[in-house]
């Protein structure tokens, strides 16, 4: 799957804006749970941790999206609370 870096950057920015302005606190928590596996995959450094996070093949996660997420600093925190 080829997704260019500019598209990935635009997507991350839109997700950030949507979560800030379009969702209340409870909705943001649910949204984070929905996105957590993909964000965790972006930060995964080896295949073993990637398989434990998701059931889909981590090789299909676009590197441009992983880079955009890492560069933007988007992280999901507080899911264990």
Beta strands, then each sheet from edge to edge (+ up, - down):
end
